[in-house]
Amino acid sequence: MFVILWEFEVKPGSAPTFERVYGPQGDWVRLFRSDPHYRMTHLLRDTSRPGIYCTMDFWDSEPAYEKFKSTQRPAYQALDQTTAGLTLRERHLGSFLQSEPATPTP
């Protein structure tokens, strides 16, 4: 599993719209779901820093994600421009490979 982490500083008053757009049924997830190698997105809200959110996007592999970005470049860029007004800052925190499958604890 390949995971991409982003951190966002959301403009004051924009949190409800941001959560709708970046959440599990939002515009970004709808775009990602057009690719069979996309798995899920988690949206996290920082409890100690108001207006700070992180997203975790899960893909089958880095090559699958890169291919998606290449083939969907116009739609990706258009959505990125549309949603840019919701944030003061966004930062790519990193891209990670899951070392082993997660197993539930008893």
N, C-alpha and C positions, 0 to 999 in steps of 0.2 A: 504494500500500500504506500502511496506517495501522498504527502500532506503538505499543503502550503499554508503558512500563517501570515496574516496581515493584522496590523494594529491601526485603528482609526481614532482620531480625535473629532468627535461630532460637534457641529456648531450648536450653540445653545438654542433650544427650541426645536431642533431638528431630530431629536431622538426617536419620536414615534414613527416618523417617515423612514428614518434610517433603519430601524428595526423591521419595518414592513418590507423594505427593498432588499435588505441583506439577510433576512430571516429565512426559515426553512421552506416557506412558500413564496419567497420574494422573487424579484426580477432576475437577480443573479442566478439563483437556483434553477429557475425556469430555463435560462440560457444554457447552463451547464448540463441540464437533463437532456438536452438535444444530442448529447454524446453518450454512447453506451458504456464508456469507461469511467464516467463520473459516478461516485458512490454517495456522497453526502456532504453537507456543510453544517458546521456548528457555529452559532453566533454566541459569543460570550461578552457579558458586560462586567467591567471592572468594578468591584464593590468599594474600592478605596479611592478611586480617581474618577470623579464625575465626568461623563462624556467620553470615556475611553472604552472602546470595544475591540474585540479580536474576532477574526473569522478563521476557521479551520476548514479547508476544502480538501476532501479526500478523493483521490483518483487511483485507478489501478496501477499506474506507473507514470514516471516522469515523461517518457516518450509519448504516452497517450495524451497527457496534459499539453505538452508542447504541440502535438499535432492538432488538438482541439483549438488552441490559441491561433495556430496558423490558418486553419480552415475557417474559423469563425472570427477572424480579425476584424472585419467591418462591424459586425454585431457587437463584439466585445468592446471595441473602441467607442462605438456610439453609446452603449450603456455606461461605460466609464465616464464619458463626458456628461451624460444626463445626470449621473449621481454625484459628480464632483462637487456640486454646490451644497451637499449635505455635510461636508467635512471641512475642518481646518487643516488637517494633515492626515496623510496615510503613509504607512511604512511597512515594507516587506520585512517581516521578522526572520524568515527563513523557509527553506524547503527541506523536508525530511522524508527519509524512508523508514517505514515501520520495520524494526528489526525482527520481530516475531509476532505472530497473531496474538491478539488479546484473548485472554481466557478469563471467564468470570471467577471470582473468588467464592468459595463456599459460604 
